[in-house]
Amino acid sequence: MNRLNLPPYEIKMKQTNGKTYILDILRRKFIVLTPEEWVRQHFIHYLINYKGYPSALLANEIELTVGQKKLRCDSVLYTRQLQPRMIIEYKAPTIQITQKTFNQIFAYNTLLHADYLVVSNGMNHYCCKIDYEKKSYSFLKDLPEYKDL
């Protein structure tokens, strides 16, 4: 897999029936390794180990329903009251982050009303803060530490 612009961690992987799996510490199970999953697992470890995000408040693959359509948020950070605080969308390292990526995460946020939206392809990371009172958003220079949210 590609080297990412994220700190390394002690990766747990296994091979079964010719497929490679990576341990998802949030779902507590091995997941088929894809380039997007590689980014997700590195980013989650970065949030927990370097930014102080509590693993108990993070969840992967959150399903949303819009009418008949089912959508999946890659990761969500919740408040201690279990309200969505941050939505995180991952792309493979070879996928460029475009306006379409941001449109996708903004669509998820129409349902969740999170304060922060994050997009990462493992190489580039973008975080924006939503200001609901002013009906605006601003991109942050860095991903905030959990204590600063």
C-alpha positions as CSV (number, residue, x, y, z in Angstrom):
1,M,0.0,0.0,0.0
2,N,1.0,3.6,-0.5
3,R,3.0,5.6,2.0
4,L,0.7,8.3,3.5
5,N,1.1,11.7,4.9
6,L,0.1,10.3,8.3
7,P,2.1,8.9,11.2
8,P,2.7,5.1,11.0
9,Y,1.2,2.8,13.5
10,E,1.4,-0.9,14.4
11,I,-0.8,-2.3,11.7
12,K,-2.5,-5.7,12.3
13,M,-3.3,-7.5,9.1
14,K,-4.0,-11.1,8.1
15,Q,-4.4,-13.1,4.9
16,T,-7.5,-15.3,4.3
17,N,-8.4,-17.1,1.1
18,G,-6.0,-14.9,-0.9
19,K,-7.4,-11.6,0.5
20,T,-5.6,-9.2,2.8
21,Y,-7.5,-7.9,5.8
22,I,-6.7,-5.0,8.1
23,L,-7.9,-4.7,11.7
24,D,-10.5,-1.9,12.3
25,I,-10.1,-1.0,15.9
26,L,-13.5,0.8,16.0
27,R,-15.5,-2.1,14.5
28,R,-13.3,-4.6,16.3
29,K,-13.0,-6.8,13.2
30,F,-10.8,-7.4,10.2
31,I,-11.9,-5.6,7.1
32,V,-10.9,-6.3,3.5
33,L,-7.9,-4.0,2.7
34,T,-8.6,-1.5,0.1
35,P,-6.7,1.8,-0.6
36,E,-9.6,3.7,1.1
37,E,-9.5,1.4,4.1
38,W,-5.8,1.9,4.4
39,V,-6.4,5.7,4.6
40,R,-9.3,5.2,7.1
41,Q,-7.3,3.1,9.5
42,H,-4.2,5.4,9.5
43,F,-6.4,8.4,10.0
44,I,-8.4,6.9,12.9
45,H,-5.1,6.0,14.6
46,Y,-3.9,9.5,14.0
47,L,-7.0,11.0,15.6
48,I,-6.8,8.7,18.6
49,N,-3.0,8.6,19.2
50,Y,-1.9,12.1,18.1
51,K,-5.0,14.3,18.4
52,G,-6.5,12.8,21.6
53,Y,-9.9,11.8,20.1
54,P,-11.6,9.2,22.3
55,S,-12.1,5.9,20.4
56,A,-15.4,5.4,22.2
57,L,-16.8,8.5,20.5
58,L,-15.7,7.4,16.9
59,A,-17.6,5.1,14.6
60,N,-17.0,3.8,11.1
61,E,-19.4,3.2,8.3
62,I,-22.5,5.0,9.6
63,E,-25.6,4.4,7.5
64,L,-27.9,7.2,6.7
65,T,-31.3,7.0,5.0
66,V,-32.6,9.7,2.6
67,G,-36.0,8.7,1.4
68,Q,-35.4,5.3,-0.4
69,K,-31.6,5.9,-0.7
70,K,-29.1,4.6,1.8
71,L,-25.8,6.5,2.3
72,R,-22.7,5.7,4.4
73,C,-20.5,8.1,6.2
74,D,-17.0,6.8,6.4
75,S,-16.4,7.9,10.0
76,V,-18.3,10.1,12.5
77,L,-17.1,11.6,15.8
78,Y,-19.8,12.0,18.4
79,T,-20.2,14.3,21.4
80,R,-20.5,12.7,24.8
81,Q,-24.3,13.2,24.4
82,L,-24.0,11.1,21.2
83,Q,-24.7,14.0,18.8
84,P,-22.6,14.0,15.6
85,R,-19.7,16.4,16.0
86,M,-17.5,15.6,13.0
87,I,-18.0,13.7,9.7
88,I,-14.9,12.3,8.0
89,E,-14.8,11.2,4.4
90,Y,-11.9,9.2,3.0
91,K,-10.6,8.7,-0.5
92,A,-7.8,6.4,-1.8
93,P,-4.4,8.1,-2.0
94,T,-4.6,8.1,-5.8
95,I,-8.0,9.9,-5.8
96,Q,-7.8,13.7,-6.0
97,I,-10.1,15.6,-3.6
98,T,-12.5,17.7,-5.6
99,Q,-15.6,19.7,-5.2
100,K,-17.6,16.5,-5.7
101,T,-16.0,15.1,-2.6
102,F,-17.0,18.1,-0.6
103,N,-20.5,18.0,-2.1
104,Q,-20.8,14.4,-0.8
105,I,-19.8,15.3,2.8
106,F,-22.1,18.4,2.8
107,A,-25.0,16.1,1.7
108,Y,-24.3,13.9,4.7
109,N,-24.2,16.9,6.9
110,T,-27.7,18.0,5.9
111,L,-28.8,15.0,7.9
112,L,-26.3,15.0,10.7
113,H,-25.6,18.7,11.4
114,A,-22.0,18.2,12.5
115,D,-19.8,21.1,13.4
116,Y,-16.8,19.8,11.5
117,L,-16.3,18.2,8.1
118,V,-13.0,16.5,7.3
119,V,-11.9,15.0,4.0
120,S,-8.6,13.0,3.5
121,N,-7.0,10.9,0.9
122,G,-4.1,10.1,3.2
123,M,-1.9,12.7,1.5
124,N,-4.0,15.8,1.8
125,H,-6.4,16.5,4.7
126,Y,-9.0,19.3,4.8
127,C,-11.1,20.3,7.8
128,C,-13.8,22.9,7.8
129,K,-15.8,24.3,10.7
130,I,-19.5,25.0,10.1
131,D,-21.0,28.2,11.6
132,Y,-24.7,27.5,11.7
133,E,-25.6,31.0,13.0
134,K,-23.9,32.8,10.2
135,K,-24.7,30.1,7.7
136,S,-21.1,29.8,6.6
137,Y,-18.0,27.6,6.9
138,S,-14.3,28.2,7.1
139,F,-11.4,25.9,6.4
140,L,-9.0,25.4,9.3
141,K,-5.2,25.4,8.9
142,D,-4.9,22.1,10.9
143,L,-7.1,19.4,12.2
144,P,-8.0,20.5,15.7
145,E,-7.1,18.4,18.8
146,Y,-10.0,16.9,20.5
147,K,-9.7,19.2,23.5
148,D,-10.0,22.2,21.2
149,L,-13.3,21.2,19.5
